[in-house]
Every structure is written in C-alpha cells, then in structure tokens.
Amino acid sequence: MENQIEIYQSNNGQSHIEVIVRDETIWLSQKQIASLFGTEVPAINKHVKNILNDGELKSEATISKMEIVQTEGKRQVVRQVDVYNLDMILSVGYRVNSNKATSFRIWATQRLKDYLIQGYAINEKRLAQKQQQVQTLKDGIRILSRAIETKIGDTDVEWLDQFAKGLELLDDYDHENLDQKGRNTHPAKYPKLPDYQNVIEAMRSDSDSSVFGKEKDDSFKGSIAQITKGFDDIDFYPSIEEKAATLLYLIIKNHSFVDGNKRIAAACFLLFLEVNDLLKSKDGNLLISNEALASLTLFAAASKPDEMDTVKKLIISVLNRNQ
C-alpha cells in the first residue's frame, strides 16, 4: 500500500495530526504521539522503551523509518525519523491516557477498515484483470499453435516469419534457454548522474504528481553506479545488454522514488541504450518497442527476488535478438 495521509482530529478539537497509513496500519512519530496524548517526547520515549523491554511488542514489527517534513526554525527540512505503528501507539496510549487512546483507536480502526476494503476491491479488480490477461495469452497461443499445425505443408505461411523471433523467445523461455550474455562487449559509455536527472526532470514536467521523481534515499545513485562495478580486470557485467538489464532491474526493485519508479527505470534504461548506440538496430528500427518496454518493466516489477536472473536473461534475450 502506498503512503496515504489522513487528518486525525479529536472530538474536543484539541488534537489535530497528520496520520500516515501504510502497510495496513497507522504510523506516527514520537513527537506526533506526544501531541496526540498531550504529553512530552521524553515520556513517550520512556514508555516505548518499557514496552519493548517488557516484551509486550517487538521493535521489528512496530517501528519503521520514514521521511517526514519538519519545521526547523524558519526552514522546512526532510528528516528520516522512527515511526511507530498502531499497536505501539495504543500501548503507549494506555500508559498515558486511556480515554484519549480509546478515542483514537475508534477513529483509527474505522480508517483502517476503509483502506482495507478499498485495497481489497482494487486488488480484486487487478487480480481479475491479470487472470483475464493470462487467459487471453493462453487462448492466443492455443489459436496460433492450431494455425501453425494446419499450415504445415501450406506454401502460404510468409505471415509466420514476422513472428519467428517471438515464437523462438517463448520456446527458449519454456525450456530455460534464454540468453545469459549480451552481444556487445565493447567498453560501455556511462551517462552521468545529471544526465539521468535531466531525463527525470523532463518526465516530472509531464506528471500530475507533486512527488514524482522525489528520491527516498541514495539507492538510485547506487543502482547507476552498480553497473560500472568490477574486480581487477573482471567486469561484473561484461556486455552492454547485461548492464542495461541490470540497470532496469535495480532501479525498479530498489524503489528509490516516492512516485514513478517503473517509468523512471524504463526511461533510464532507454537513456543507457541510446548513449551506447543500442536504442536502434542496424536497419534503423527501435531495438525495443513501446509494448516490449512496458512488458519487460512490469515483468521485472512483478518478479520475486529469486527470479532476478530469469528477468535479466529475458531482457538480454530481447535486446540480442532484435539487433
């Protein structure tokens, strides 16, 4: 679940707090909890420590880190602070002021219920769409297979040649025979960080989101630096295709941005190919179509960590076979 912001206001109007809803629970900082229950931060810190020491709650399940905008003097700065979920908030609340905790719990429970119902409906819709897509793909393959069988011995099968690469790729995927290495092993050209940032800035101007391209941490810099790595004379990613595939995968999986991770990853992938003269084939056609780019990006995003090699092999295979 993406971060959602709710405004909590107590019945008497004395507490007015922005509440973050994420991962099916509610999160507040110690400063916000102190404001919520009408006490000071040191008191909240003491209660949190006691709760953890008593074994009532576990830190790994109730504490997370999140970027929060804070006012410091006359400036607004973004700081990474510890935030605490609803279980911890209520445990602290029972130790500080049970009446206020009860009031907040009633409000929070209703909000979480609303989000869960909404999220369930959205996920149900996405699941139905995914199932339909899979069924459509299966139907298409079955129909195409039947058409191929009926065309055996027929001289009028020139149309099939147009899909030869795709059919071969499907067959290699089924038999785990995708390309492991790229074809272009000459020294790579690496766009600089500002080059990538210029692409992101250009995309931001077309986005309706105010947080599109906003970096959460330094993982984006780590992603673009990773493909340059090696040991002595050994390049970890010997070919341009392997570097491009790794770049696309890492930017997607590192979730470096508040919004736009997949779009930014795809654009940076294209920039790297363009700089290395691999955006177009020798005959001037795009090496990767719009549809293939979207499909590979979604394929990487939906993959599990142990499927990384398969994802990268598929990307490399698509690039290799369109040159």
Order of alpha helices (4+ residues) and beta strands (2+ residues): beta-beta-beta-alpha-alpha-alpha-beta-beta-alpha-alpha-alpha-alpha-alpha-alpha-beta-beta-alpha-alpha-alpha-alpha
